[in-house]
Structures are given as C-alpha cells and as structure tokens.
Amino acid sequence: MAWPLLAAGLAVAQPPIAPPAPRNEFVIERDVMVPMRDGVRLAANLHRPTSGGPRFPVVLIRTPYNKEAMPFVTTPARFFAGQGYVVVTQDVRGKFQSEGEFAVQMKDGDDGYDTIDWIARQPWSNGKVGTYGCSYMGEVQLLAAKRRHPAHAAMIPQSSTGAFGPAGGYYTNWGTYEGGTLTLSALFGWMGGSGSKAKGRSADLASLDFATLLKSLPIATMAERAGYPPSDFRDFVTHPPADPYWDQMGYVRDDDRFDVPALHVNSWFDVTPDQTMYLFNLMRRNSLSARARDNQFVVMSPTAHCLSEAAGAPTRVGDREFGDARLPYFQLYLDWFDHWLKGVDNGVTRRPRVQYYVTGANEWRTAATWPVPGVRLTRYFLGSGRGARTSAGDGRLTLEVPGPGRDSFRYDPADPVPSRGGTVCCTGNPKDVPGAFDQRDLETRPDLLVYTTPVLDSGVTIAGSVTAVLYVASDRLDTDFAAKLLDVDADGRSWNVANGVIRARYRGGMARPTLLTPGETVRVEVNLKATAHRFAPGHRIRLWVTSSDFPLHDRNLNTGGDNVTETSWLVATNVVHYGGSSASHLVLPITPER
C-alpha cells in the first residue's frame, strides 16, 4: 500500500517507507446515517474488523472530499481497519451522502463532537476514539478537540493549523489570511472545487485561465466571473481577519482548553508551519490534565502540504533535493493509537517531543522543546552603499548596525512580483508548485530590494521562526511588505527558504487596522514563518524586501480602501530605512553548530 502522491512539486527516487502489513480482514458498511443535535444526519462508512471483537477502538476521519474516493481517506481507513480498529469515515455536513448545507467549517466543531459521542455509544466501540486526517480533515479535529469529549482519547492532526483564529494573533481563518493579506490563489482554487455548496457540481478548474482570473478585479466577484457554483468565497474575502463573522466557526483562540494527547505533523513548505509549532506549545500550556499536557508531540518534515508520508530518498521539493527524509510514519501512527486506544506500552510517549528535518543539512534532529534549546536570536542588519535594488545592487546583511540610510522602490499593482515556490497549498492551478526554486531571474526586478551577507566561512543553522523587522514609509495610505529568506549557493543559485508578508494597516495587529500617514516612518514585522535550514560554508544568506508576492497573496491596491471591492489602484513609492534609530534587520534563530 503506497501513500498517494497528490501534489505537484514532490518527486522521489526511492519510495516512502511502506506501512506495516495488515493483521486482519474487515468489512465495510456504507452510508450509516449518524444523527446530529439539530436532526441533520451525516453519512459514515464503518470499516469493521471481522475478528478480535466484539468491541474495538475507533479511528474517526471526517472529510469534505468524498469518503468513497479520496485516497487521503481511503488509504488510512484501510490501513487502520487492517490493524484491528473500527474506522469511521464521514462526509461532512452538506457533502456527498450527508444531509444539510455545506458551509466551510461552520458546524464542524459540533458535528465532530456529536459524531464522537455517537461512536462511543455503539456496541462495537470500546469507548475510545482517535481522530486522524490532514488539512481540512486535521482542522476539524482541532474544532472538536476544543469541545473536549471524554471519549476523544488521541488525535493525529496533520497540516491542520488553518483552523487558527485569534490564537497567537495569526487570524488565519481556515487559511484565508496571512499577515492580513488574502491567500488568493489557494482560496480561489479550493472554493471552485472542494468548496462547492452544490452536491455533484464543481468548477472545471483545468479549463480556467487562472492567470487572467486571479489578476481580475474586484476580488469579491471573482468566483462569479469564473462561473463557480455557489461557495463561501465571497463571504470569506469580504470579512477582514478579525471580523466577528469568523467567531461562528470556532477557530482556535489563546483561551481555548484542551484535554487530548496529540501527535502534530506538518511540513516546512506547507502554508502554516509557524502555527503548528505555536499549537504544539498552546496545547501544552492549555491542557486540563497532565495526560494531555505531557503528551504533545510534533514532527516537521521538509515536504509540502499533506505530503510528509510521501518523502523518499532523496526527497525533492520544487527544484532542490533534500536528502533522505523518510520516516516510518504509519508505524508511528499505529504506535500512537495502539498506546492511547488499546493501552499498549510501546514506548511512543518516550520519543522526543520534537522531531524536525533540517534542510541544507538534510538530516532529522530532535529536541525536547520548541524553540530548540540553545537557539540564539541573531540580528542581521540591512544596509547598502549605492542602493539595494536588484541583486546587482550592494545591499548588505551585517552583524553590525550600519550608518543611517534608505532604499526605495516603486510598487505597481499592475506588475506585481510573481510568486515562485515557497509555502503553497490547494490552488488548483498546476503552475503553483511548492518548494525551493532558483530565484535569480526575479532578482533583476527594480521593485525588489536584495540584501546579502558575505560568503560564510562556517555554516549557519537556523531552527525556529524567522522575522524581518523593517522601518518603512510609503507615499500611500496602505501597502504591503513582503520578505523572502534565501540561500545563495556556491554557484550563485538563489534558493528560497522562507517567505512572509504583512499588510501595513495590520502592523499593530489584525484587530487594530491603522492606515499609514504618507511619508511617516513606521515599524513593521514580517513573519517569514518557522523553518529549519542550514546555510553551508561557502554560501550566503540573502533577504528580499518588496511589496507583492502574487498570486499567492492578493495585491494591495495602495488606496487605503477596500482591496476586495475596489477596481482601481495607485502606484506606491515605498521606503526601507536602515541604520541609526531605524535599523531594519532580519532575525534568525541560530542553533549551535554540530
């Protein structure tokens, strides 16, 4: 049984480590209707072992992607059922064979709780339920975990932290926002396919002219121009990050309480690695019992969205190879549920709390905490002599504060910096490929500031969240600042490592939008997200600063108005100050060299 490779950008020479062989046979009972508290019934398939009963532990997988056909559902369902578990796969409300109207995660917290409650009362259940799944199927686990059903005994949420609301100030809102910008291509593509409210109908994404549609305005009516069936697209894009609209979904908050052991799994080139590491710590802080508090674990791979299990030898993500990143994931998942749902003492809780892959070094490392012990937050200061525009300029990253100065560039929304690689998910557009790519040709653009260290005499390894602290000004009321961390190798290739963006009006937080005063210098922080990477000796560390990363993020129209409903834009002249009291800098979480 091979894990399905469902996303572009991941190629392997030697295949993933195979799951353990099945130990028993099972039968499938299809479309069992499970009643929810409001009377709506959700369709579930029961995968029941034919021996070893009569009561079994249960693994629950809830999905909007069709429980009958989605490999990310059917493959793990058959695996766990073959290991002596009843597996319940369920179409979420309004999808496929389930009743009700689909609305993205609107009822998933209550429905998840009610489904766990129903399972715990069945004669074939031993009263212990584990939840499993990636992306939307991981997010519904978090929404249920907040409600703390006593039968929810363990969980394996993978790539799940799109379900962040106010927690950590992220306001991710199902992955709709990053830094206050819309994750435009992902949101648009997903809503046309999996987001359809019309059963049996979705957009023909393969026939769409994504480039033209994504650049068309206004964003609010983009789905209608594409001929999409009804979806939540317009509602999502027209409600700002901290709007009360999002409260009804129940996304994760800092005051949420949890009481379930969790094995968190994600990837550095997924869209929310930073939130995954935050969630790992949040669930430790906010657990109601030592059982939950002491049993939060995390595994971070170098792959892309929902593809940790697909890593091979070597693993290639985008155009860069990252060595043998394989792990026996399915054995780990089986050990996790065997311990918590069957009571097997197999040592799974004695493993390191944090296991993470360091790209560049191309090796797995472990730690007891995150941030990892011994990490030093080190500032690299931006500066230049004749100017930092393009890689032909002399923009520098140094450990010493330079004399005061400024670099400026012209940002035209009609000609944004194109996205290439990085943290990509779910766009529906085959041209949007996650991972690391050589970015040299983009560095000739005059709307890009490029800052680079001298050649490294010794290696620099980072593990943690990367931040760019910028002192900026604009001649407009609002604009964006995007940053990208790159690894320039000995051949001059400029490989992206991490990326992020902030909409200037949200520089004080998503709940406190404040427009700029033209010409006034303000401080902004760009979160480039968490990563782990080694810059080898002979390489250089590079930072880009610009004002767009399109179409992964929507363009700021620079008017100070509503980017979603407006159709015209202004060109902005944006400034990055350095040195003196406005010492813009890159913050790298550097670990001790081995």
Secondary structure, DSSP 8 states (H G I E B T S, - for coil): ------STTEEEEE---------S-EEEEEEEEEE-TTS-EEEEEEEEESSS-S-EEEEEEEESS-TTT-HHHHHHHHHHHTTT-EEEEEE-TTSTT--S---TTSSHHHHHHHHHHHHHTSTTEEEEEEEEEETHHHHHHHHHHTT--TTEEEEEEES-GGGBSSGGG---TTTTEETTEE-HHHHHHHHHTTT-SSTT----GGG--HHHHHH-S-GGGHHHHTT--S-SHHHHHTS-TT-GGGGGGT-B-TT--B-S-EEEEEETTSS-HHHHHHHHHHHHHTBSSHHHHT-EEEEEESS-TT-GGG--EEEEEBTEE-------HHHHHHHHHHHHHH----SGGGS-SEEEEEBTTTEEEEESSSS-TT-EEEEEEEE-SS--BSTTS--EEESS---SEEEEEEE-TTS--B--SBS----S-TT---BB-B-GGGGG-TT-EEEE----SS-EEEEEEEEEEEEEEESSS--EEEEEEEEE-TT--EEEEEEEEEEGGGTT-TTS-----TT--EEEEEEEEEEEEEE-TT-EEEEEEES--BTTS----SSSS-TTT------EEEEEEESGGG--EEEEEEE---
